[in-house]
Amino acid sequence: MACSLVAVFVVLTAVCAAGSEPKRVLVVHSFGSVAPPFTTHSIAFETELVEKMGKRVDLDEVSLDMARYADSTLQEALVEYLQKRQSHWQPDLVVPIGSPAGVFVAQYRDRLFPKTPILYTGMDRRRLPPDALEKNAAFIGENFDLPGFVEDILQIAPATKNIAVVIGASQVEQYWAAAFRKEFEPYANRINFIWLNDLSLDQMLEKTRALPPDSFIFLILLLRDATGVTHNADEALQRIHAVANAPINSIFQHQLGLGIVGGRLYQAEHEGIESARIAVRILHGEPASSFPPEIVGPMSPRYDWRELKRWKINEERLPPGSVVSFREPTVWDNYGGWIIAGVSFCFVQAVLIFGLLANLAKRRLAERSLVASEGRVALAADAAHLGVWELDPATNEVWVSDELRDLFQITPGTDVDYAAFQERVYPDDQPLHNSTIKRAIETKGSYEIEYRVLLQDGTVRWISGRARCMSDGDGRSTRLLGVSMDVTERKRAEKEAMEQRDELFHLSRVATLGQLSGSLAHELNQPLGIILSNAQAAQHMLAGDAPDIPELREILADIVGENLRAGEVITRLRALLKRGETRLLPLALNEVIEDVLHLLRSDLVARGVTAQTRLAEGLPEVPVDEVQLQQVLLNIITNACDAMAENSPKDRILRISTNLQSDAVRVSIADQGRGLPDGDVSQIFQPFFTTKSHGLGIGLSICRSIIAAHDGRLWAEPNDGRGTALHMELQIVAHSVL
């Protein structure tokens, strides 16, 4: 058991140790350490790989240096070297960069890396053998569109007749020179291709210095010239650019800015980064054969603005979506912010100056308008005898106009506060006046009130006052503005009109009672006759020797009852005949109706009219003048009886009902008379309109005036069947606390 545990521990320790060891990556370079674009690719690859893996990767590099050494015997020596070093350092991944390295690894893989995954990158897919990707290998590289390079040149320089092709003489460059020659054959009738691959760099410089007009230079690769001298392709490009008399184009994106015009350039740096990401996944255990070959195409067209300007190439010829880099900043680019700031500052100043001038003009116009408005207001106030005042609630100080000083008999030139202002108000009206002003200030509202003032000479005058509370921006009450006007004469005229109206109402009542004199006499004669009969019977009984005392008591009780009955009739008549001011008191309408019917009982019997009542119970009280309401009911009921005078006795039915509406009590009185000839019930309330031969036509007009004075309404409607129904609504008593 102990031996088993030890074995498990040893295995786990070995696994953990293996997992913690860094992954070994062997990078096989095609050329030396400075050979663009291959070094651009390898630097991007190694930088991205280390960034993703950190200390978990162990990088090692070998170089074929194919620019210098392309001998097969040297490759055999490198194979032997790699075989010996793998006994000490076995890679987890092999990454050949460039087609020479790819061809080398594919050729010697069985001898060097039979089981190690391979990631081919930095090369054209056509350079690898067909079976190179069958054994645990992945590919990420280019597939150059060779005719596309010519099309890029003709896109921006369609007049081109000569293209000088710059390419070296190394083995890989010879391959590409042959490939480009073959792909360029379709353009031979249009373009004269000048091949410089059999020249030294100095000779190439001389050629590019003296190219014929309408020429273009196309740089493919320059790793080694025809004399066997190796070169840095980027440095060679810059030397050619310095002497060339024609624009230059190339293949790779990293050379934009070194002297080429631009076009659809291939992305060596991006290809290196993508290769590193695939390498990380392979090192983490994914099989290399699980990745399909990935072709990294050219980027969208990009151009160097400086070269476009140098060779006078119009930007309108660039393909749609092209990106132009290295633009020389214009004055606007360098100082656009300052220019905008300066112009904005001047504009703001101009706007401020214009605004100040406009405000000044508006202010002067407003001042003139204010002076004119004040003059008009003062003129209107003088013409209407209006006094203007302003109260400051914070200090209780009051400003008053000269007209108000005259109105309230305030000494000119003296200061006025709220207390002095309030002293002029009639004592009985001071509580209402004070509470109204306070409520307006608290609610930030307005008010309209009529009150009396007691002047120093003892004169009492009526004042109509209106005021509105003015507030600041924070909603706080700042002042109360008001006007006051003397309405004493209007009040006096209203009082005279009310007295005349009451006199008219009184005369109408007297006339109505005159029409009822016969019935009223009967109402009085009946109880008086009963009193006389009972008194004679009592005298007769007292004349006897043994009067019946209980019977006498009953006789005396009858006499008292009939006396009270007669007294009530006389009291009602006195109330109707009495003159007096209108007094509104809360009364029950049902009781007023019953009193009127009791007063008209004899007249209804004499006319053969049957009164049917349907009075709702529990009705609220209404504020009315009892005498005036009785007058209205008497007039309407007698008119209804007159309307049914021609009916047979059984058809003389008067229906009186009461009911509660939403905020009022309604009284309805319906007859079965002949109604109006035209059915127009509105004209019966017009003064001096009557359908009776003996009427004046003012009764219903007076009734409507009385009801209107009670804030009620009176109207007529055709009755169901026949006759007319009059309806009267009076507002109920409002239970509110001021």
C-alpha positions in Angstrom: 0.0 0.0 0.0 2.8 2.4 0.9 4.6 1.6 -2.4 1.5 2.5 -4.4 1.1 5.9 -2.7 4.8 6.6 -3.4 4.3 5.7 -7.0 1.3 8.0 -7.4 3.2 10.9 -5.7 6.1 10.4 -8.1 3.8 10.5 -11.2 1.9 13.6 -9.9 5.2 15.4 -9.2 6.5 14.6 -12.7 3.2 15.8 -14.3 3.3 19.1 -12.3 6.9 19.6 -13.1 6.2 19.0 -16.8 3.3 21.5 -16.7 5.4 24.1 -15.0 8.3 23.9 -17.5 8.2 26.6 -20.3 7.2 25.6 -23.8 10.1 25.4 -26.3 9.7 27.1 -29.6 12.3 26.9 -32.4 12.1 29.7 -34.9 13.8 28.9 -38.3 14.7 32.1 -40.2 15.2 32.1 -43.9 17.7 35.0 -43.8 19.8 36.9 -41.3 18.7 39.1 -38.4 18.2 42.1 -40.7 16.2 41.1 -43.7 12.9 43.0 -44.2 10.1 42.0 -44.6 11.0 38.7 -42.9 12.4 40.4 -39.8 9.3 42.5 -39.6 7.3 39.3 -39.5 9.5 37.5 -37.0 9.7 40.5 -34.6 5.9 40.8 -34.5 5.6 37.0 -34.0 8.1 36.8 -31.1 6.8 39.9 -29.4 3.2 38.7 -29.5 4.2 35.2 -28.4 6.2 36.3 -25.4 3.4 38.7 -24.4 0.8 35.9 -24.5 3.0 33.2 -22.9 5.3 35.2 -20.6 7.9 33.1 -18.9 6.2 29.9 -20.0 7.9 30.0 -23.4 11.6 29.3 -24.3 12.5 30.8 -27.7 15.4 29.6 -29.8 16.4 30.6 -33.3 18.4 29.3 -36.2 18.9 31.0 -39.6 19.5 29.5 -43.0 20.8 32.9 -44.2 19.8 32.0 -47.7 20.8 35.4 -49.0 24.4 34.4 -48.5 24.5 30.6 -48.3 22.2 28.6 -50.6 24.5 25.6 -51.0 22.8 22.2 -50.3 26.0 21.0 -48.5 25.6 23.8 -46.0 21.9 22.8 -45.4 23.1 19.2 -44.7 25.5 20.5 -42.2 22.7 22.5 -40.5 20.6 19.3 -40.4 23.3 17.5 -38.6 23.7 20.4 -36.2 20.0 20.4 -35.4 20.0 16.7 -34.8 22.8 16.9 -32.3 21.4 19.9 -30.4 17.9 18.2 -30.1 19.4 15.6 -27.7 19.7 18.5 -25.3 16.8 20.8 -26.4 13.7 19.2 -27.9 11.2 21.9 -29.3 7.5 21.7 -28.6 6.8 23.8 -31.8 8.8 24.6 -34.9 8.0 27.9 -36.7 9.7 28.4 -40.1 9.4 32.0 -41.3 9.8 32.7 -45.0 9.6 30.3 -47.9 13.3 29.2 -47.8 12.8 28.1 -44.2 9.5 26.5 -45.0 11.0 24.5 -47.9 13.9 23.4 -45.7 11.7 22.2 -42.8 9.3 20.4 -45.1 12.2 18.7 -46.9 14.0 17.5 -43.7 11.1 17.2 -41.3 11.2 13.4 -41.1 14.8 13.5 -40.0 14.5 16.5 -37.7 10.9 17.0 -36.4 8.9 13.8 -37.2 6.5 14.3 -34.3 6.8 18.0 -33.5 4.0 20.3 -34.7 5.0 22.8 -37.4 3.6 26.3 -38.0 4.6 27.5 -41.5 4.3 31.3 -41.8 5.7 34.4 -43.6 5.5 32.8 -47.1 3.3 32.3 -50.1 1.3 29.0 -50.1 2.6 28.0 -53.5 6.1 27.7 -52.2 5.4 24.7 -50.0 5.1 21.1 -51.3 1.5 19.8 -51.6 1.9 17.4 -48.7 3.6 19.8 -46.3 0.4 20.3 -44.2 -0.6 16.7 -43.9 1.5 15.8 -40.8 0.5 17.9 -37.8 1.2 21.2 -39.5 -0.6 24.6 -39.8 -0.1 27.4 -42.3 -0.7 31.1 -42.1 0.7 33.2 -44.9 0.1 35.1 -48.2 -1.1 34.3 -51.6 0.2 37.2 -53.7 -2.0 38.6 -56.4 0.9 39.4 -58.8 -1.2 41.1 -61.6 -2.8 43.1 -58.9 0.4 45.1 -58.3 0.4 46.2 -62.0 -3.3 47.2 -61.6 -2.5 49.3 -58.6 0.1 51.2 -60.6 -2.2 51.7 -63.5 -5.0 52.8 -61.2 -3.1 55.9 -60.0 -0.9 56.4 -63.1 -2.9 55.2 -66.2 -0.3 56.8 -68.5 2.4 54.5 -67.4 4.4 52.9 -70.2 7.5 51.6 -68.4 7.8 49.7 -65.1 11.3 49.1 -63.8 11.2 45.9 -61.6 13.8 45.9 -58.8 14.5 42.4 -57.4 17.7 40.7 -56.2 19.5 37.6 -57.4 19.2 35.2 -54.5 17.6 31.8 -55.0 14.2 32.9 -53.6 14.4 36.1 -55.6 15.1 34.2 -58.7 12.0 32.1 -58.1 9.8 35.2 -57.7 11.4 37.0 -60.7 10.3 34.0 -62.9 6.9 34.0 -61.3 6.4 37.8 -61.8 7.6 37.6 -65.4 5.0 34.9 -66.2 2.2 36.8 -64.5 3.1 40.1 -66.2 3.0 38.7 -69.7 -0.6 39.8 -70.3 0.6 43.4 -70.0 3.5 43.1 -72.4 1.7 44.8 -75.2 0.9 47.8 -73.0 3.8 48.0 -70.6 7.6 47.8 -71.1 9.0 45.9 -68.1 12.6 46.8 -67.3 14.1 44.0 -65.2 17.0 45.0 -63.0 17.7 41.7 -61.3 21.0 41.2 -63.1 22.5 44.5 -61.8 24.3 45.6 -58.7 22.6 48.1 -56.4 24.7 50.9 -57.7 23.7 50.1 -61.3 20.1 49.9 -60.2 20.5 53.4 -58.8 21.8 54.7 -62.1 19.0 53.0 -64.0 16.3 54.5 -61.8 17.9 57.9 -62.0 17.4 58.1 -65.7 14.1 56.3 -66.5 12.2 57.4 -69.5 9.0 59.5 -69.0 5.8 57.7 -67.9 7.8 55.2 -65.9 7.1 53.5 -62.5 9.5 51.6 -60.2 8.3 48.4 -58.7 10.4 47.0 -55.8 9.8 43.3 -55.0 12.7 42.1 -52.9 16.4 43.0 -52.6 18.3 40.6 -50.4 21.3 40.1 -52.6 22.2 41.8 -55.8 23.8 40.2 -58.9 27.3 40.8 -57.6 26.6 38.8 -54.4 26.3 41.7 -52.0 23.6 41.4 -49.5 21.4 44.3 -48.7 18.7 45.5 -46.3 15.7 45.9 -48.6 14.3 48.9 -46.7 17.6 50.7 -46.8 17.9 49.9 -50.5 14.4 51.4 -51.0 15.4 54.6 -49.4 18.5 54.9 -51.5 16.5 54.3 -54.7 13.9 56.9 -53.5 16.6 59.5 -53.1 17.7 59.4 -56.8 14.7 58.0 -58.7 13.0 60.1 -61.3 9.8 58.0 -61.2 7.4 57.0 -58.4 8.0 53.7 -56.5 5.7 51.0 -55.4 6.3 47.9 -53.3 4.6 44.9 -51.8 4.6 45.3 -48.0 2.8 47.7 -45.7 5.7 48.4 -43.4 7.5 50.2 -46.4 4.8 52.8 -46.6 6.5 56.0 -45.5 10.0 54.9 -46.7 9.4 56.2 -50.3 6.7 54.1 -51.9 3.4 55.6 -53.2 1.2 52.8 -51.9 -1.6 50.5 -52.9 -2.9 47.1 -51.7 0.0 46.2 -49.4 0.5 42.9 -47.6 0.7 42.9 -43.9 3.9 41.2 -42.6 3.4 42.5 -39.1 -0.2 41.5 -38.9 0.7 38.1 -40.3 3.3 37.7 -37.5 0.8 38.5 -34.8 -1.8 36.1 -36.2 0.8 33.4 -36.3 1.7 33.9 -32.7 -2.0 33.5 -31.7 -2.1 30.2 -33.5 1.2 29.2 -31.9 -0.2 29.8 -28.4 -3.2 27.6 -29.1 -0.9 24.8 -30.4 1.3 25.1 -27.3 -1.8 24.8 -25.2 -2.5 21.4 -26.7 -4.6 22.0 -29.8 -3.4 19.8 -32.8 -1.7 21.9 -35.5 -3.6 19.9 -38.2 -6.9 21.2 -36.7 -6.3 24.7 -38.1 -7.2 25.2 -41.7 -4.7 27.1 -43.9 -5.2 30.8 -43.3 -4.4 33.3 -46.0 -3.7 36.9 -44.9 -4.7 39.1 -47.7 -3.6 42.7 -48.4 -5.0 45.6 -46.5 -7.3 48.2 -48.0 -5.5 50.6 -50.3 -3.2 53.0 -48.4 -1.1 55.8 -49.9 1.7 58.2 -48.8 0.4 61.8 -49.3 3.9 63.1 -49.7 4.6 60.8 -52.7 1.2 61.7 -54.2 2.2 65.3 -54.1 5.7 64.7 -55.3 4.6 62.9 -58.4 1.5 65.0 -59.0 -0.9 62.0 -58.6 -4.5 63.2 -58.3 -6.2 61.8 -55.2 -9.4 61.4 -57.2 -7.7 58.5 -59.0 -7.3 56.6 -55.7 -9.7 53.6 -55.3 -12.8 54.2 -53.1 -12.1 53.8 -49.4 -8.4 54.6 -49.7 -6.5 55.8 -46.7 -4.0 58.6 -47.2 -1.3 58.9 -44.6 1.5 61.3 -43.8 -0.4 64.4 -44.8 1.7 67.5 -44.0 -0.3 69.6 -41.6 -1.6 72.8 -43.1 -1.9 76.0 -41.2 -5.4 74.9 -40.3 -4.2 71.6 -39.0 -1.5 73.2 -36.9 -3.4 76.2 -35.7 -7.0 75.2 -36.3 -7.8 75.1 -32.6 -6.3 78.6 -32.1 -8.1 79.9 -35.1 -11.4 78.5 -34.0 -10.8 79.9 -30.5 -9.9 83.3 -31.8 -12.8 83.5 -34.2 -15.1 82.2 -31.5 -13.8 84.8 -29.1 -14.3 87.6 -31.6 -17.8 86.2 -32.4 -18.7 86.0 -28.8 -17.5 89.5 -28.3 -19.5 90.7 -31.3 -22.6 88.8 -30.0 -22.1 90.3 -26.5 -21.7 93.8 -27.9 -24.7 93.4 -30.2 -26.6 92.0 -27.2 -25.7 94.9 -25.0 -26.7 97.4 -27.7 -29.9 95.5 -28.3 -30.6 95.4 -24.5 -29.8 99.1 -24.3 -32.2 99.9 -27.1 -34.9 97.6 -25.5 -34.3 99.2 -22.2 -34.7 102.7 -23.6 -37.8 101.6 -25.5 -39.1 99.9 -22.3 -38.5 103.0 -20.3 -40.3 105.2 -22.8 -43.1 102.6 -22.9 -43.2 102.5 -19.1 -43.4 106.3 -18.9 -46.2 106.3 -21.4 -47.9 103.4 -19.7 -47.7 105.1 -16.3 -49.1 108.2 -17.9 -52.0 106.2 -19.4 -52.6 104.4 -16.1 -52.5 107.6 -14.1 -54.9 109.2 -16.6 -57.3 106.2 -16.4 -57.0 106.1 -12.6 -57.8 109.9 -12.4 -60.7 109.5 -14.8 -62.1 106.5 -12.9 -61.2 108.0 -9.4 -59.1 104.9 -8.7 -56.7 104.9 -5.8 -53.6 102.7 -6.2 -51.7 101.2 -3.3 -48.8 98.7 -2.6 -48.2 96.8 0.6 -44.9 95.3 1.6 -45.7 92.3 3.8 -42.2 92.2 5.3 -42.2 95.7 6.6 -46.0 96.5 6.6 -45.2 99.7 4.8 -47.9 100.9 2.4 -47.4 103.2 -0.6 -50.5 105.0 -1.7 -51.2 107.3 -4.7 -52.5 110.8 -4.3 -55.9 109.7 -5.4 -56.1 107.2 -2.6 -54.9 109.8 -0.1 -57.9 112.0 -1.2 -60.2 109.0 -1.0 -59.1 108.0 2.5 -58.4 111.5 3.7 -54.8 110.8 4.4 -52.6 113.8 4.9 -50.2 114.3 1.9 -46.5 113.7 2.6 -47.1 111.5 5.6 -45.8 107.9 5.8 -48.5 105.2 5.8 -48.3 101.8 7.3 -50.7 98.9 7.4 -52.1 99.9 10.8 -52.9 103.4 9.6 -54.4 102.0 6.5 -56.6 99.6 8.5 -57.8 102.3 10.9 -59.7 103.9 8.0 -61.9 100.8 7.6 -65.3 100.8 9.2 -65.0 98.9 12.6 -67.6 96.3 11.6 -65.8 95.6 8.3 -62.2 95.5 9.7 -62.2 91.7 10.5 -63.3 90.8 7.0 -60.9 93.3 5.4 -57.9 92.1 7.4 -58.6 88.4 6.9 -59.0 88.9 3.2 -55.7 90.6 2.8 -53.9 88.0 5.0 -55.4 85.1 3.0 -54.3 86.7 -0.3 -50.7 87.0 1.0 -50.7 83.4 2.4 -52.1 81.9 -0.8 -50.2 84.2 -3.1 -53.6 85.0 -4.8 -55.9 87.9 -5.3 -59.2 89.2 -3.9 -62.1 91.4 -4.6 -64.1 92.9 -1.7 -66.5 95.8 -0.9 -66.2 97.4 2.5 -66.9 100.7 4.2 -64.5 103.3 5.4 -65.0 105.8 8.2 -63.4 109.1 7.4 -62.1 111.7 9.8 -65.0 114.0 9.2 -67.4 111.1 10.2 -68.5 110.3 6.6 -69.0 106.7 5.8 -68.3 105.7 2.2 -68.4 102.4 0.4 -65.1 101.2 -1.3 -64.6 98.5 -3.9 -61.1 97.0 -3.6 -59.2 94.6 -5.8 -55.6 93.4 -5.2 -53.2 90.8 -6.4 -50.1 89.3 -4.7 -46.9 89.6 -6.7 -44.1 87.0 -6.0 -40.4 86.8 -6.8 -38.7 84.0 -8.7 -38.5 81.8 -5.5 -42.3 81.9 -5.1 -42.1 84.2 -2.0 -44.7 86.9 -1.7 -43.0 90.3 -2.1 -45.8 92.8 -2.3 -49.5 93.2 -2.7 -50.7 95.6 -5.4 -54.3 96.9 -5.2 -56.7 99.5 -6.4 -59.6 101.1 -4.5 -62.7 102.9 -5.9 -65.5 104.8 -4.3 -68.8 103.0 -5.0 -70.9 104.9 -2.5 -73.2 106.3 -5.2 -73.6 102.8 -6.7 -74.5 101.4 -3.3 -77.0 104.1 -2.8 -78.6 103.4 -6.2 -78.7 99.7 -5.4 -80.4 100.4 -2.1 -83.0 102.6 -3.8 -83.6 99.9 -6.5 -84.0 97.2 -3.8 -86.5 99.4 -2.0 -88.5 99.9 -5.2 -88.3 96.2 -5.9 -89.6 95.4 -2.4 -92.4 97.9 -2.9 -93.3 96.2 -6.2 -93.3 92.8 -4.5 -95.5 94.2 -1.8 -98.0 95.7 -4.2 -98.1 92.3 -6.0 -98.8 90.5 -2.7 -101.6 93.0 -2.0 -103.1 92.5 -5.4 -102.9 88.7 -5.0 -104.6 88.9 -1.5 -107.3 91.2 -3.0 -108.1 88.4 -5.5 -108.4 86.0 -2.5 -110.4 88.3 -0.3 -113.6 86.3 -0.6 -111.9 83.1 0.4 -110.0 84.8 3.2 -113.2 86.2 4.5 -114.7 82.7 4.5 -111.6 81.5 6.4 -112.2 84.2 9.1 -116.1 83.9 9.1 -116.0 80.2 9.7 -114.1 80.2 13.0 -115.9 83.4 14.1 -119.3 81.8 13.5 -118.3 78.8 15.5 -117.0 81.0 18.3 -120.4 82.9 18.4 -122.5 79.7 18.4 -120.4 78.2 21.2 -120.6 81.4 23.2 -124.4 81.5 22.9 -124.7 77.9 23.9 -122.6 78.6 27.0 -124.8 81.6 28.0 -127.9 79.4 27.6 -126.4 76.7 29.8 -125.3 79.2 32.5 -128.8 80.6 32.6 -130.1 77.2 33.9 -130.1 76.1 37.5 -127.5 73.3 37.1 -125.1 74.1 34.3 -123.1 71.1 32.9 -119.5 72.0 33.8 -117.7 69.4 31.7 -119.8 70.5 28.7 -119.0 74.1 29.4 -115.3 73.2 29.4 -115.6 71.6 26.0 -117.4 74.7 24.6 -114.7 77.0 26.0 -112.0 74.8 24.5 -113.7 75.0 21.1 -113.9 78.7 21.4 -110.1 78.9 22.2 -109.2 76.6 19.2 -111.3 78.6 16.7 -109.8 81.8 18.1 -106.3 80.5 17.4 -107.3 79.4 13.9 -108.6 82.9 13.1 -105.5 84.4 14.7 -103.2 82.4 12.4 -105.1 83.5 9.3 -104.8 87.1 10.4 -101.1 86.6 11.2 -100.4 85.2 7.8 -102.3 88.1 6.2 -100.4 90.7 8.2 -97.1 89.1 7.2 -98.0 89.2 3.5 -99.3 92.7 3.7 -96.4 94.0 5.8 -93.5 96.0 4.1 -90.0 95.1 5.1 -86.4 94.4 3.9 -85.5 91.0 2.4 -84.2 88.6 5.1 -82.8 85.3 4.1 -83.2 82.7 6.7 -82.8 78.9 6.5 -86.3 77.4 6.2 -87.9 74.0 5.3 -89.7 74.4 2.0 -92.2 71.7 2.8 -93.5 73.7 5.8 -93.8 76.9 3.7 -95.8 75.0 1.1 -98.1 73.6 3.7 -98.7 77.1 5.2 -99.6 78.5 1.8 -102.0 75.5 1.0 -103.6 76.1 4.4 -104.1 79.8 3.6 -105.6 78.8 0.2 -107.8 76.0 1.5 -111.1 77.8 1.1 -110.2 79.2 -2.3 -109.3 75.8 -3.6 -112.6 74.4 -2.3 -114.5 77.2 -3.9 -112.8 76.6 -7.2 -113.3 72.9 -7.0 -109.5 72.2 -7.2 -108.0 69.2 -5.6 -104.4 69.7 -4.4 -102.2 66.5 -4.4 -98.8 66.8 -2.6 -95.8 64.6 -2.8 -93.3 66.3 -0.5 -90.0 64.5 -0.1 -88.9 63.9 3.5 -85.6 64.9 5.1 -85.0 67.8 2.7 -82.2 70.2 3.7 -83.1 73.8 4.5 -82.7 76.6 2.0 -81.9 80.3 2.7 -85.1 82.2 1.7 -87.3 85.2 2.6 -90.4 83.4 3.8 -92.9 86.2 2.8 -91.4 86.5 -0.7 -91.4 82.7 -1.2 -95.1 82.6 0.0 -95.9 85.3 -2.6 -94.3 83.2 -5.3 -96.2 80.1 -4.3 -99.5 82.0 -4.0 -99.1 83.5 -7.5 -98.2 80.2 -9.2 -101.0 78.2 -7.4 -103.6 80.8 -8.3 -102.5 81.0 -11.9 -102.7 77.1 -12.0 -106.3 77.3 -10.6 -107.2 80.0 -13.2 -105.8 77.7 -16.0 -108.1 74.9 -14.9 -111.3 77.0 -14.5 -112.8 75.7 -17.7 -112.2 72.0 -16.7 -114.8 69.8 -15.3 -114.5 69.5 -11.4 -112.9 66.0 -11.6 -110.1 67.3 -13.9 -109.1 70.2 -11.7 -106.1 68.5 -10.1 -103.1 70.5 -8.8 -99.9 68.4 -8.2 -97.2 69.8 -5.9 -94.0 67.9 -5.3 -90.5 68.5 -3.9 -87.3 66.6 -4.4 -83.6 67.0 -3.8 -81.2 67.7 -6.7 -77.4 67.7 -6.4 -77.1 71.0 -4.5 -80.6 72.4 -4.6 -84.2 71.6 -3.6 -86.7 71.6 -6.5 -90.4 72.5 -6.2 -92.7 71.4 -9.0 -96.3 72.7 -9.5 -98.3 71.1 -12.4 -101.8 71.9 -13.5 -104.2 70.3 -16.0 -105.2 73.5 -17.8 -105.3 74.3 -21.4 -101.6 75.3 -21.5 -100.2 77.9 -23.9 -101.7 78.3 -27.4 -98.3 78.0 -29.2 -96.6 75.8 -26.6 -93.9 78.5 -26.0 -93.5 78.4 -22.3 -90.6 81.0 -22.2 -92.9 84.0 -23.0 -95.0 83.6 -19.9 -92.2 85.2 -17.8 -92.1 88.3 -20.0 -93.6 91.4 -18.4 -97.2 92.2 -19.3 -97.7 88.9 -21.1 -101.0 87.2 -20.0 -103.6 84.7 -21.3 -106.2 85.8 -18.9 -108.8 88.6 -19.6 -108.4 90.1 -16.1 -104.6 89.8 -15.6 -101.8 92.3 -15.9 -99.1 89.9 -16.9 -96.5 90.9 -14.3 -97.0 88.2 -11.7 -94.7 85.5 -13.1 -92.2 88.1 -14.1 -92.0 89.3 -10.4 -91.8 85.6 -9.3 -88.8 85.0 -11.5 -87.1 88.2 -10.2 -87.7 87.0 -6.6 -86.3 83.6 -7.2 -83.3 85.1 -9.1 -82.6 87.3 -6.1 -82.4 84.1 -4.0 -79.7 82.7 -6.4 -82.3 80.2 -7.7 -84.1 79.7 -11.0 -87.7 79.4 -12.2 -88.8 77.9 -15.5 -91.8 76.3 -17.1 -92.4 73.1 -19.2 -95.3 71.6 -20.9 -96.9 69.1 -18.6 -97.2 65.4 -19.5 -100.5 65.0 -21.2 -101.8 68.6 -20.8 -101.3 71.7 -18.8 -98.2 73.4 -17.7 -95.6 72.6 -15.0 -93.5 75.3 -13.3 -90.3 74.2 -11.6 -88.4 76.2 -9.0 -84.9 75.4 -7.6 -83.3 77.0 -4.6 -79.8 76.4 -3.4 -79.4 74.5 -0.1 -77.7 76.0 2.9 -73.9 75.6 2.5 -72.3 74.4 5.7 -68.8 76.0 5.5 -66.6 77.8 8.0 -64.9 81.0 6.9 
